[in-house]
Amino acid sequence: MGERPEPADAQLVLAVVAHDDRKAFARLVERHQSMVRSVLRRLTKGDQGLADDLAQETFLLAWRKLGTFRFDARFSTWLYRITFNAWLSEARKRREVLLDDLDGALPAEEPPQAVPIEKRLDLERALATLSDGERAAIAACYYADLSQLEAAEAIGIPLGTVKTHILRAKAKLRAKLREDSR
Amino acid sequence: MSDDRDNLLDRLLRDDARRRLPDEGFTLRVGQALPPRRLRPAWLRPVLVIGSAAVGGVAAWLLAPAGTSLAQGYVDLARLQSLTPSALSALGVAAAMALTAVVLVVEEN
C-alpha cells in the first residue's frame, strides 16, 4: 500500500472553504510559510520579528479571504499579493513608500578585475540597501518565484517598471557585493 | 565577464530563495490565532430562511381578513391607502420577504 499523494493547494483550499477544515489550512501554512516569511524578511530589510508578525497577519487574512480565491491563478501568487499588501500597509503606517521611484543613478559597471561576488557575501545586507520598489521586485521574482508579469500585477506597477527595478537592483547588488569583497 | 557575474548573482539569489525556513512553531501559532470554529450546524441556514418566510406568511395571513386580495392591497398602497385590510395584508407579505432577505444577508456575511 503506497503513501497517499500530497493534496494540491486547490484541494486544500476547497476543504477549508467547504468544511472549515483547519488541518487543511495548516497544511497550506506549512507549505507556504517559508516563501511568505522569506519575502517579508527581504521586504522588511531583515527585521525577522516584524516579518513573522506580518506573515501571521498574512495567513489570517488569507483564511478570511479564502472564499474569494479564484482557481485561475496559482495559490502562491494569490498569497504573495496578500503578503505584499500586508507589508505595504505596515510600511505606509511608518513612512511613505515609493514603489515606482526610478530616481537614482545606476552604479557604474564594475571593472573587469572585480573580486568574485561569492567572496564575503552578505546578500541580506546588500538587499537592505535597495529601494522599496527594487526590493519588492526582487522579492517577487526570486523569493516568491513569480514571473515579471505576475510581479507587476501583484505589486501594482507597470511591467516595464518591474524590469527596470530588477536591472537596477542587480546592478546595485553587484556593486555592493563587490564593495564588501574589497 | 559581465554575463558571468550576472549569472553568479542570479544563482546566489535563487539559492537564497530556495533555502527553506524551518517552521519553528509558526504554523501552530497561526492555527491558534484563527477565529473560533463555526458552531452553526449546516441545517440552520435553510431552517432560518424557511422559518422566517413561514412566520412572515402566517403574520400576513393573520393580518388579512377573509376575502381580501393581495393585488387589491398593492393597488391600495399605490393610492397611499395603507390602512385597508388588503394593504395591511400586502405589507405583511412585503415584511415577510424583507425579513427573509435580511436573514439571507446576515447569513451570507
Interface residues (C-beta under 8 A of the other chain):
Chain A: D20 R22 F25 A26 V29 E30 Q33 S34 R37 S38 D52 A55 Q56 F59 L60 W63 E109 E110 P112 A114 P116 I117 E118 L121 L123 I138 Y142 Y143 D145 K170 L173 R174 L177
Chain B: M1 S2 R5 D6 L8 L9 D10 L12 L13 R14 D16 A17 R19 R20 L21 D23 F26 T27 R29 V30 G31 A33 L34 P35 R37 R38
